[in-house]
Amino acid sequence: MKLKKAILHSIGNGNGTCILSDTELDIESETCEAFITKHVKKLLNNPASKEATFNADSEVNSYICGLKDGSLYFKSACQRIGKRLSNIMAHNPSIPGGDLLIVMFEDKKQDYIAILKLNYREVFTHEIKRGPGGADNQIVKYPIVLPFDSGKVEEAVLIPYDPMVLKVLEKPFEIDGEQKNYFSEMFLECQPELSKKETADMLKEISEEISSRYFDNSVEASAKIKTALIEQAAEAEGDISVEGVAAKAFGDNLEIRDSYVGLARDAGLRHDMPLGEKFVRQQFGIQRIKASNGIEVKFPAELWGDGCIEMLRQPDGTASILLKNVGEVEAC
């Protein structure tokens, strides 16, 4: 990743202060370069980000297009972007204050603009005073601190120049008495889709509903659905088709297949969802079993139908788990 330009604006809420920087950040500084690179890389690979496209009349889009075609200088475009967000925050005090970091960079020969709202955090530190009695060290709370290296950026957008499909990271805040995603709706003026993480969570809820409705929450049903998701992703280069998953998991049972697809449609899931095979395996690759006596077992979901794991039902209604051909065993 190659940083080209960056600027930092202070758009703290509460006191109405907005300080737009007239000078770009020194991206040659080791501290500055390390901070920016770490947070931008997290944004590049964040499964919680949502794809979106700008509305035709988006003000931020016009500034980005001006940067792209050279009709706007970087500083001028960034000041307009900062002023727009500051105006929105000034009328909505529930939005937390922070700094606005805007970065122009290149990654794998693709040009990007990243806009990150770095909400202030409170930290404890020491305050040292000197008086007639000597040093007086006290613990104080410092309210204006940027996210640490390991801290999460909760509001940001990644904008590739071509194609201009945004990746939006946001959280709702109370606007006019209701929870609203102001960052995408009011500031960026774009239409986000579900994130990978949101899609996976919905697929999990749908699977649990099907398992409860038709299979009495059986381990076998849960493992079969997870295996179907993994196989579908492997066969379709990371794309998930709900119809394909239903066919793999439920075979000729048209009633259950239709119920699964219907629940997915009602949840607003797309016909094909490009989640990526690696992400699908991360989300659905492990099956967990928890017994009433507190014993918990986890194993790769695909092993359930492989003859390695067998559930034995006892006459008294209890169950036993038989593990076969597992190779060497060690404590971990």
C-alpha positions as CSV (number, residue, x, y, z in Angstrom):
1,M,0.0,0.0,0.0
2,K,1.4,3.4,-1.0
3,L,0.2,6.5,0.8
4,K,-0.1,9.6,-1.4
5,K,-1.8,12.3,0.6
6,A,-3.6,12.6,4.0
7,I,-5.2,15.3,6.1
8,L,-6.8,15.4,9.5
9,H,-9.7,17.7,10.5
10,S,-11.0,18.2,14.0
11,I,-14.8,18.0,14.1
12,G,-15.5,17.7,17.8
13,N,-19.1,17.7,18.8
14,G,-20.6,19.3,21.9
15,N,-19.0,22.7,21.7
16,G,-19.6,23.2,18.0
17,T,-15.8,23.4,17.3
18,C,-14.7,22.6,13.8
19,I,-11.1,23.1,12.9
20,L,-10.3,22.3,9.2
21,S,-6.7,21.7,8.6
22,D,-4.9,23.9,6.1
23,T,-1.9,21.6,6.0
24,E,-1.6,18.0,4.9
25,L,-0.3,15.3,7.3
26,D,3.4,14.4,7.1
27,I,3.0,10.9,5.6
28,E,6.8,10.6,5.6
29,S,6.7,10.6,9.4
30,E,7.1,7.1,10.8
31,T,4.4,7.6,13.5
32,C,1.9,9.1,11.0
33,E,2.5,6.5,8.3
34,A,2.2,3.6,10.8
35,F,-1.1,4.9,12.3
36,I,-2.7,5.6,8.9
37,T,-1.6,2.3,7.3
38,K,-2.8,0.2,10.2
39,H,-6.3,1.6,10.2
40,V,-6.7,1.7,6.4
41,K,-5.6,-1.9,6.1
42,K,-8.2,-2.9,8.7
43,L,-10.8,-1.1,6.6
44,L,-9.7,-2.9,3.4
45,N,-10.3,-6.3,4.9
46,N,-13.2,-5.6,7.3
47,P,-16.1,-8.2,6.9
48,A,-18.4,-5.8,8.8
49,S,-18.2,-3.2,5.9
50,K,-21.2,-2.9,3.6
51,E,-21.0,-2.4,-0.2
52,A,-22.8,0.7,-1.4
53,T,-23.1,3.1,-4.4
54,F,-23.5,6.9,-4.2
55,N,-26.9,8.5,-4.9
56,A,-26.8,10.6,-8.1
57,D,-27.1,13.8,-6.1
58,S,-24.5,12.9,-3.4
59,E,-22.4,16.0,-2.4
60,V,-19.5,13.9,-1.2
61,N,-19.6,12.0,-4.5
62,S,-19.2,15.3,-6.4
63,Y,-16.1,16.1,-4.3
64,I,-14.6,12.7,-5.0
65,C,-15.2,13.0,-8.7
66,G,-13.5,16.4,-8.6
67,L,-10.5,14.8,-7.0
68,K,-10.6,12.0,-9.6
69,D,-10.8,14.3,-12.7
70,G,-8.4,16.9,-11.3
71,S,-10.9,19.8,-11.0
72,L,-10.5,19.9,-7.2
73,Y,-7.2,20.0,-5.2
74,F,-6.9,17.4,-2.4
75,K,-7.0,20.0,0.4
76,S,-10.0,21.9,-1.0
77,A,-12.1,18.7,-1.5
78,C,-11.2,17.4,2.0
79,Q,-12.2,20.7,3.6
80,R,-15.6,20.6,1.9
81,I,-16.1,17.0,3.0
82,G,-15.1,17.9,6.6
83,K,-17.4,21.0,6.6
84,R,-20.3,18.8,5.4
85,L,-19.9,16.3,8.2
86,S,-19.4,19.0,10.8
87,N,-22.6,20.7,9.8
88,I,-24.5,17.5,10.2
89,M,-23.0,16.9,13.6
90,A,-23.7,20.4,14.8
91,H,-27.5,19.8,14.3
92,N,-27.3,16.3,15.9
93,P,-25.5,16.4,19.3
94,S,-25.9,12.6,19.8
95,I,-23.3,12.0,17.1
96,P,-19.9,11.6,18.9
97,G,-17.1,14.1,18.3
98,G,-13.9,13.0,16.7
99,D,-11.3,13.7,14.0
100,L,-11.8,13.1,10.3
101,L,-8.9,11.4,8.6
102,I,-9.0,11.5,4.8
103,V,-6.4,9.5,2.9
104,M,-5.5,9.1,-0.8
105,F,-3.6,5.9,-1.4
106,E,-2.8,3.2,-3.9
107,D,-3.2,-0.5,-3.3
108,K,-2.5,-3.2,-5.9
109,K,-2.5,-0.6,-8.7
110,Q,-5.9,0.7,-7.6
111,D,-6.4,4.3,-6.4
112,Y,-8.6,4.9,-3.3
113,I,-9.9,7.5,-1.0
114,A,-10.5,6.5,2.6
115,I,-12.6,8.6,5.0
116,L,-12.3,7.6,8.6
117,K,-14.2,9.2,11.5
118,L,-11.9,8.7,14.5
119,N,-14.3,9.1,17.4
120,Y,-12.7,10.3,20.6
121,R,-12.1,7.9,23.5
122,E,-11.7,8.6,27.2
123,V,-8.5,7.3,28.8
124,F,-7.1,7.6,32.3
125,T,-3.6,9.1,32.7
126,H,-1.7,10.9,35.4
127,E,-1.5,14.6,36.0
128,I,1.6,16.0,37.7
129,K,1.5,19.2,39.6
130,R,4.2,20.8,41.8
131,G,3.4,22.9,44.8
132,P,5.0,24.0,48.1
133,G,4.8,20.4,49.4
134,G,6.6,18.9,46.3
135,A,5.2,16.7,43.5
136,D,1.5,16.0,43.5
137,N,0.6,13.0,41.1
138,Q,-3.1,12.4,40.5
139,I,-5.2,10.1,38.2
140,V,-7.3,12.1,35.7
141,K,-9.6,11.2,32.8
142,Y,-8.5,12.6,29.4
143,P,-11.5,12.8,27.1
144,I,-10.0,13.5,23.6
145,V,-7.8,10.6,22.4
146,L,-7.7,8.9,19.0
147,P,-8.3,5.2,18.7
148,F,-5.2,3.1,19.7
149,D,-3.4,0.9,17.2
150,S,-5.6,-2.0,18.3
151,G,-8.8,0.1,18.6
152,K,-11.7,-0.2,16.3
153,V,-12.7,2.6,13.8
154,E,-16.5,2.4,13.8
155,E,-17.3,4.9,11.0
156,A,-15.5,4.9,7.8
157,V,-15.8,4.5,4.0
158,L,-13.4,3.1,1.4
159,I,-13.9,4.6,-2.0
160,P,-12.1,3.0,-5.0
161,Y,-11.9,5.2,-8.1
162,D,-12.9,2.4,-10.6
163,P,-15.4,0.9,-10.1
164,M,-16.7,3.2,-7.5
165,V,-18.3,0.6,-5.2
166,L,-18.0,1.8,-1.6
167,K,-17.2,-0.2,1.5
168,V,-19.0,1.5,4.4
169,L,-18.5,0.9,8.1
170,E,-21.0,2.6,10.4
171,K,-23.2,2.3,13.5
172,P,-26.6,4.0,14.1
173,F,-27.1,7.0,16.4
174,E,-30.3,8.7,17.6
175,I,-31.4,11.3,15.0
176,D,-34.8,13.0,15.5
177,G,-35.8,10.4,18.1
178,E,-35.0,7.3,16.0
179,Q,-31.9,5.2,15.4
180,K,-30.4,6.2,12.1
181,N,-27.3,5.3,10.0
182,Y,-26.5,9.0,9.5
183,F,-23.0,8.3,8.1
184,S,-24.4,6.6,4.9
185,E,-27.8,8.2,4.7
186,M,-27.0,11.9,5.5
187,F,-23.3,12.3,5.1
188,L,-22.3,10.1,2.2
189,E,-25.8,9.8,0.7
190,C,-25.4,6.3,-0.5
191,Q,-27.4,3.0,-0.5
192,P,-25.5,0.3,1.5
193,E,-26.2,-3.4,1.2
194,L,-25.8,-5.9,4.0
195,S,-22.2,-6.5,5.1
196,K,-20.7,-10.0,5.0
197,K,-21.0,-10.3,8.7
198,E,-24.7,-9.2,8.7
199,T,-25.4,-11.7,5.9
200,A,-23.7,-14.5,7.8
201,D,-25.6,-13.7,11.0
202,M,-28.9,-13.8,9.0
203,L,-28.0,-17.2,7.5
204,K,-27.3,-18.5,11.0
205,E,-30.7,-17.3,12.2
206,I,-32.4,-18.9,9.2
207,S,-30.6,-22.2,9.8
208,E,-31.6,-22.2,13.5
209,E,-35.2,-21.5,12.5
210,I,-35.3,-24.4,10.0
211,S,-33.6,-26.7,12.5
212,S,-36.1,-25.8,15.2
213,R,-39.1,-26.0,12.9
214,Y,-38.4,-29.3,11.2
215,F,-35.6,-31.1,13.0
216,D,-36.1,-30.5,16.7
217,N,-32.7,-28.6,16.8
218,S,-30.8,-31.7,15.9
219,V,-27.0,-31.6,15.5
220,E,-27.3,-33.5,12.2
221,A,-29.5,-30.8,10.6
222,S,-27.2,-28.0,11.8
223,A,-24.1,-29.8,10.5
224,K,-25.8,-30.6,7.2
225,I,-26.7,-26.9,6.6
226,K,-23.3,-25.7,7.5
227,T,-21.7,-28.3,5.2
228,A,-24.0,-27.3,2.4
229,L,-22.9,-23.6,2.8
230,I,-19.2,-24.6,2.7
231,E,-19.7,-26.8,-0.4
232,Q,-21.7,-24.2,-2.2
233,A,-19.0,-21.6,-1.6
234,A,-16.2,-24.0,-2.7
235,E,-18.1,-24.9,-5.9
236,A,-19.1,-21.3,-6.8
237,E,-15.8,-19.5,-6.1
238,G,-17.1,-18.0,-2.9
239,D,-20.7,-17.2,-4.0
240,I,-23.6,-18.4,-1.9
241,S,-26.9,-19.2,-3.6
242,V,-29.7,-19.9,-1.1
243,E,-31.4,-22.2,-3.6
244,G,-28.2,-24.2,-4.0
245,V,-27.7,-24.4,-0.3
246,A,-31.3,-25.6,0.2
247,A,-30.9,-28.3,-2.5
248,K,-27.7,-29.6,-0.9
249,A,-29.0,-29.6,2.6
250,F,-32.5,-30.9,2.2
251,G,-32.5,-32.9,-1.1
252,D,-35.9,-33.8,-2.4
253,N,-37.8,-32.3,0.6
254,L,-39.4,-29.4,-1.3
255,E,-41.3,-28.1,1.7
256,I,-38.2,-27.5,3.7
257,R,-36.3,-26.2,0.7
258,D,-39.0,-23.7,0.0
259,S,-39.2,-22.6,3.6
260,Y,-35.4,-22.0,3.7
261,V,-35.5,-20.0,0.5
262,G,-38.6,-18.1,1.7
263,L,-36.9,-17.1,5.0
264,A,-33.9,-15.9,3.1
265,R,-36.0,-13.8,0.8
266,D,-38.0,-12.3,3.7
267,A,-34.7,-11.4,5.3
268,G,-33.7,-9.4,2.2
269,L,-30.9,-11.7,1.2
270,R,-29.8,-11.6,-2.4
271,H,-30.1,-14.4,-4.9
272,D,-26.3,-14.8,-5.0
273,M,-24.1,-13.5,-2.2
274,P,-20.3,-13.1,-2.8
275,L,-19.1,-14.0,0.7
276,G,-15.8,-15.7,-0.2
277,E,-15.0,-19.3,0.6
278,K,-12.5,-18.4,3.3
279,F,-15.1,-16.2,5.1
280,V,-17.8,-18.9,4.8
281,R,-15.5,-21.5,6.4
282,Q,-14.6,-19.1,9.2
283,Q,-18.3,-18.5,9.9
284,F,-19.8,-22.0,9.4
285,G,-16.9,-24.5,9.5
286,I,-17.2,-25.5,13.1
287,Q,-20.1,-27.4,14.7
288,R,-20.5,-27.2,18.4
289,I,-22.4,-29.5,20.7
290,K,-23.3,-28.7,24.3
291,A,-24.7,-31.3,26.6
292,S,-27.0,-30.7,29.6
293,N,-24.2,-31.9,32.0
294,G,-21.9,-29.1,30.7
295,I,-19.8,-31.1,28.3
296,E,-19.0,-29.2,25.1
297,V,-17.6,-30.7,21.9
298,K,-16.6,-28.9,18.7
299,F,-15.5,-30.3,15.4
300,P,-15.4,-29.5,11.7
301,A,-19.1,-29.6,10.5
302,E,-18.1,-31.5,7.3
303,L,-17.0,-34.5,9.5
304,W,-20.5,-35.2,10.7
305,G,-21.5,-37.2,7.6
306,D,-18.0,-38.7,7.1
307,G,-18.3,-41.6,9.5
308,C,-16.0,-40.0,12.1
309,I,-18.7,-38.9,14.5
310,E,-21.9,-40.8,15.4
311,M,-24.7,-39.8,17.8
312,L,-26.1,-42.8,19.7
313,R,-29.6,-42.4,21.2
314,Q,-30.1,-44.4,24.4
315,P,-33.5,-45.9,25.5
316,D,-33.7,-43.5,28.4
317,G,-33.6,-40.5,26.0
318,T,-30.0,-39.6,26.7
319,A,-27.3,-39.5,24.0
320,S,-23.8,-40.6,23.5
321,I,-21.2,-39.4,21.0
322,L,-18.9,-41.9,19.3
323,L,-15.7,-40.7,17.7
324,K,-14.1,-43.0,15.2
325,N,-10.9,-43.0,13.2
326,V,-9.7,-39.7,14.7
327,G,-6.0,-40.5,14.5
328,E,-3.7,-39.4,17.3
329,V,-5.2,-37.5,20.2
330,E,-3.5,-34.9,22.4
331,A,-4.6,-32.5,25.1
332,C,-4.9,-28.8,24.0
